[in-house]
Amino acid sequence: MKTNTSKYRLRYSYLMLLIITFAGSLSNNAFAQTASIGSTTTWGKVDGIAVNGLVQGPSAAEADLQVACVFEYTEGDITNPPAQPANLNGMVHLDDALKGIITELRKSGKFTGHSLETLLITPPKGTLASKKLLLIGLGDRTKFSPDLMISVGSTAMREALRLDVSNYSFASDIKDAGIDSPTALVAENVVLGSFEAYRTETYLQDKKLATHKPLKKIILLAGPAYYTVAGEGIKQAIAKLNTK
């Protein structure tokens, strides 16, 4: 009986050691993949335009134009689970900085958030770090597809060029809304769509059919836990675009 008890204890100790080791490994990997607020990287350039990553919320990112994405409104969708907690939720901070106007617009139906719907806001001085805010709708959250982000990226670029900004910051806000989306693919598609639109607008400008101010930089925002993964998608997009 004592022999069997000893065997069970030995097996239990070994199992617990495996669990602790595995948990420690997960913790270390998570820590290694987490970037600090304010971390920034120039992931590369496309057509002379720098494509930067930044760990920052859309209310605090400095840019000529801030782009933020929202789904069609459902009650409490940016504050209740599965949305990210308030301290990690860039859309909550953005809405709070504007004293709840984004929620008011969405709840009242003045801005529905239908797919690719846009709304330009001029924030009061001192409320946001950016000079302008562009909201882009993502449509029905239950039907979200990463492919949509190609069109969202194109829409953001066209609006930025129309506004003659020299740089803009982009926040997809998909994770904030609690949508389990493929981070790298979303980031890749945003960049691909952005430069598809840019090259079309440049073509029109060369034909004397359009004008826009030279764009110098795009800033793609990501939360601390998603920054590295998003960067991989951005670099893939840059590599694809620079071979075309």
N, C-alpha and C positions, 0 to 999 in steps of 0.2 A: 504493500500500500504506500509506504514511504517512497519507494522507487518511482511509482507512478506520479505521486505528488511532485517530486523533484523534476520529473520530465515536464509536467504541465507548467511548473514555475519557469523552467528554462525556456520553454516555447513561448510563454507569455512575455518574458523579458525580451526575447529576441524580436517578437512581434512589435512590442512597444518601441524598441530601438529603431526598427524599420519605419514606424509611423513618425517618430520624432525626427529622424533623418530626412524623410520625405517632406515633412512639413517645413523643416528648416530650409530645405532646398527651394521649395516654393516661395518661402518668405524672402530668401536671398535674391531669387530671380525677379520677384515683384519689385524689390527695392532697387535692383540694378536697372530695371526698365522704367523707373519713375523719375521724371525730370522735375527740377525745381521751378517755381514761378519765376518768369523772366528769362528762362533759358531760350536762347535763339540760335538758329543755324541758317546759313545760306546753303540750301540743298543743291543749288546749281543755277544756271541761267538758260533761258530759252529766248532766242531772238533778241539778245541783249538785255532782257528783263530778268532781274534777280527774283528767285522764288525762295522766300524765307519761311522758316517755321518759327513759331513763338508760343511758349507756354504762358498763356494769359487769357483772361476773359474778355468778351467783346466790349464791355463797358470801360475797360482800362487800357485797351490796345490803342496806341497812337497811330493815326492814319488820316489821310484826307477823306476817306470813305470807309465806313464799317459796314460789312454785309453780314446779316444774320438770317438764319432760316427757321421757319416755324411750320408746324403741321396745322391742319384744320383744327379749330378749337373744340376741346371737350373739357368739361368742368374739372378744374384743378389739375390740368394736364402738366403744368410745369412745376407744381408743388407737391403733388401726391405720388407715391410709388406707382409704377416703376421709374418715375423720373429721378434723376440724380438728387442727392441731398442738397439743400440750399447752399451750403458752403462750397460745394463742387459744381454748382449749376450756373453756368454763365448766363443763361437766359433769365434766370431769377434775378441776378445782379443787374442785368441790362434793364429789365422791367422796373426794378426798384429804383434805379438811377433816374428813370423817367417817370417816377411816381405812379407806376401802374398803367401807363398809357397803352402799352402793348397788349396787356390783358384786356383792357377796356375796348380797344379797337377790335380785337378778335371776338370777344364775348358779344359785342353789339352787332357784329356782322359787317362793320365798316371796312374791316380787312379780314377776309374769310380764310386766307391761307391756302386757297386752291393752288394746285400745281402750277408753278412758275408765275403766279400773281406777284406783282411788285408794289411796294409802297415806299416812297422816299420821305424821310423825316429830317428836319433841321433841329437838332437838339439845342435846348437853351445853353448858353455859355456856362461852362463849369460842371455840366452834368455828365458828359461823356468825354473820353480822351480824343475821340474822332470828331471831325467837323460835320459829317453827314452820316445818317444811318439809312441803309437800304434793307428792307425786309423782303425776303423771297419765300413764297409759299411752297410747301412740300406735299400738299394734298392730304389724302387719307392715310393716317399712320399705319393702318392695318394692311395697306397695299403698297407700302414703301419698297422700292427696289433700288439698289445702288446705281443702276443704269440711269436713273433720273438725275443723278448728280452731274452727268455730262452736260445735260441741258441747263442745270442750275449754274454750273460753272460758266457756260456760254452767256447766260443771262446776266450774271454778275459782271463779266468782262464788258459786254456791250453797254451796260448802264454806266460802268466806270468810265469808259471812253466817251460816252455821251456827255458825262458831267465834267470832262476834261481834268480829271485828277491825275496826279503823277504817281500815286500809289494807293492801294486799298488793302484792307484786311478782311479776311473771310472766315466766318465761323459757321460750320454746318449745324451745330447744336443738336445733332441726331442722338448722340449718347446722353446729352442732358435730358432729352425727352424720354429716355428709358428704352429706346429702340436698340435691340441687339443687332448692330450692323457691322459688316466687315470693315474695320477702320482703314486698313491699307488701301483697299479697293475704292472706298469712298473718296479718300484723298487723291488717289491716282485719277479717278474720273473727273474730279473737280478741276484738276490741272489740265487734263486732256481737253475738256470742254472749254476751258478758259482760252487756251491757245488756238483751238479751232476757230473760235470767234475772233480772236485777235488777228489771226492771219487773213480771215475774210475781210475784216475792217481795213487792214493794211493794203490788201489788194484793191479795195474800193478807193482808198486814198491815192494809191498809185495811178488809178484811172481818173483821178480828179472828181470822184463821185462821193467822197466823204472827207471829213477832216477830223482829226483828234490830236490832242496834246500827247507828246511822247510819254509812254508809261515806263516808269523806272523800276517799280517793285510791287510784287504781290506778297502779302503776309498771310500764311495759313495758320490759324490758331488751333491749338490742341490742348487738352487737359494733361496734367502731369503723367497720368498712367497710360496715355495713348500717344504721347509725343513721338517716341521712337518708332512705333509701329506705323504711324501716319507718315513719318519721314521715309520709311521704306517704300511706301506707295508713291510718294511724291518723286522720289529718285527714279522709280521705274517709269513714271510718266515723262520725266525730263529726258531720260535715255531714249524713249520711243520718239519723242518730238524732235530730238536733235539728230535723229537718223532720217527724218522725212525731208 
